[in-house]
Amino acid sequence: MESLRQLYKIGLGPSSSHTMGPRKAAEIFVGRTRDRALRYEVTLYGALAATGRGHLTDQAILEV
C-alpha cells in the first residue's frame, strides 16, 4: 500500500465501496488487455448487480 490516502479515497455515489473497487479492477483489466479488444462487456454480480446503478458503479466503470 502506498499510503492511507489511497486506501481512504472518496468515490462516486453514496457508497465508495461500490465504486472504488470495481473502478480499480476495471483499470487493471483494461491496462492489461487494452491492445486486444475494441470494447468490453461487464457483468456485475451480487450486491453490485442489485445496487450498481443506484450507487454509480456503472459510471465508475465506464469512466475507465
C-alpha positions in Angstrom: 0.0 0.0 0.0 1.4 3.4 -1.0 -0.4 5.5 1.6 -3.6 5.8 3.7 -4.9 8.3 1.1 -5.0 5.5 -1.4 -7.0 3.3 1.0 -9.4 6.1 2.0 -10.3 7.8 -1.2 -13.8 9.2 -1.8 -15.5 7.7 -4.8 -18.6 8.4 -6.8 -22.1 7.9 -5.5 -23.4 7.2 -2.0 -21.1 4.2 -1.4 -17.5 4.3 -2.3 -17.2 0.5 -1.8 -19.4 0.1 -4.8 -17.3 2.4 -7.0 -13.7 2.3 -5.9 -13.1 -1.5 -6.1 -14.9 -2.0 -9.4 -13.2 1.0 -10.9 -9.7 -0.2 -9.8 -10.5 -3.7 -11.2 -11.6 -2.2 -14.5 -8.4 0.0 -14.7 -6.2 -3.1 -14.1 -8.1 -5.2 -16.6 -8.1 -2.5 -19.3 -4.4 -1.8 -18.7 -3.6 -5.5 -19.3 -5.8 -6.0 -22.3 -6.0 -2.6 -24.0 -4.4 -3.8 -27.2 -6.5 -6.9 -27.5 -10.1 -5.7 -27.8 -12.0 -2.7 -29.1 -14.7 -2.9 -26.5 -15.6 -4.8 -23.3 -18.7 -6.1 -21.7 -19.0 -6.0 -17.9 -21.4 -8.2 -15.8 -21.9 -7.3 -12.2 -22.9 -9.9 -9.6 -24.3 -9.9 -6.1 -24.7 -6.6 -4.3 -23.0 -4.8 -7.2 -25.7 -6.1 -9.6 -28.5 -5.3 -7.2 -27.5 -1.8 -6.4 -24.9 -0.9 -9.0 -26.8 1.8 -10.9 -28.0 3.5 -7.7 -24.5 3.6 -6.3 -23.0 4.7 -9.6 -20.9 1.5 -10.1 -21.7 1.6 -13.8 -20.4 5.2 -14.2 -17.2 4.4 -12.3 -16.5 1.5 -14.7 -17.4 3.5 -17.8 -15.1 6.3 -16.9 -12.0 4.0 -17.2 
